[in-house]
Amino acid sequence: MRTKSRLKFESRAGFNWGDVYDQLDWLPDGGLNIAHETVDRHARGPLRDRVALVWLGRDGEREEHTFGGLAELTGLFANVLVSLGVEQGDRICICLDRLPELYVALLGTLKTGAVVVMLPSRSSANVIKDRMLSTRAKVLVAQPETRRSLHTAVFEMFDLQHIVVVNKDRRDPLPIETADLDYDEEMGKAPADFTVAPTGQYDYASIHYAEAGPGVVQAHLSVAQHLAAGKWALGLTDGDLLWSLADPASPAGTSFGLVAPWTAGARLLVYEEDADTAACYAAVEKHRVSVLHAPAGAVEDIAAAGKGIADGRDLSSLRHVVTDGGSLAADIVERASVATGSPVYDTWLQAETGTAVIASSSIAGVRPGSAGTAMPGVEIAVLGDDHRTAAPGAVGELAVRPGWPSMFRGYWGDRRRSAERFRRGWYMTGQRASIDAGGFVWLADR
């Protein structure tokens, strides 16, 4: 790994995306790959033996994985996929709980140059079938109960060639279908050495689906903005332990809960099961969490519970809480800040933006109730019905100037709909908002 100077995020002044690109390792041929930037480059450097992932299972299990160990596991899974005939550009659907195998499968897929389709672990059979058909996915990675829920639907997934079943610690006693592949058995047969596919910065990397929307395609260049978000919005420093309460399949869960922290060399805490507010405080105290990523609903729960529930807990390790709704009311932000004893930084993102394009932080400042200001290197505006910039404080449609690194590459299979989102040189988000004279964004429809 090349030695680089530390990237400073002290202000927007003089910010240049080229400086962010210089912090990435890049592939030997000049290509770019998210898996390489999140794991492999650290595994070949001084962070090789740093614990990157601390996983706590629902039955009291605990696993720790170093960057070096993750590099090997993701190489194994990449070799499994290649042995199944997976080629660069193929789509791989992953539908798993918060298990270490989810992170291994995601990054192992990216190493092959295939495209990850992330599905929430509780997706219905109809949703899985729809996504598989839409993306013409070749492989599905799922848990036993999810696999069984599909029944005969698998015969309607015409491009599906293989199902890889992840039966964590053999929890499920039932045998898998004869035609299915056992994750552990396949990993046990695969070699560890793997050369990352020569992916380019604009090659497709992932497809995320909003609840009822089209598939949003992201490319490998998005890792640059994930790194920027990690530094600016999450405020990550060397040695931080981040805990994300979000679903890893969501855009925020993937960005804030995996790509951003690991690209920055931070550590992740992952609980298999959801945690209520009391359990959240207990975990922060026990594991000395320094940055908590909590979706808007979790922050609302923290605010509703009040400070009393935190009494007796040592939350001194917690430096700040980051959320991603962009629409939390000022009193909720203030009460959650009092309850945790830490500032709450709101951010705003869409699947289309890849990661945060608007954020509050210690650098940007906080105005409770506001989503924050534009991230460095991102130009935003509020446009009126005539698609011209609205006056400060006036409500219109939030727009982002194309060209930010995590800008979506389009909607999967729908060029017309993709083109419709761009007007007069702006990406139209569909979000109503206003921007005050200080540059802070206020969403109009909570």
Order of alpha helices (4+ residues) and beta strands (2+ residues): alpha-beta-beta-alpha-beta-alpha-beta-alpha-beta-alpha-beta-beta-alpha-beta-beta-alpha-beta-alpha-alpha-beta-alpha-beta-alpha-beta-alpha-beta-beta-beta-beta-beta-beta-beta-alpha-beta-beta-beta
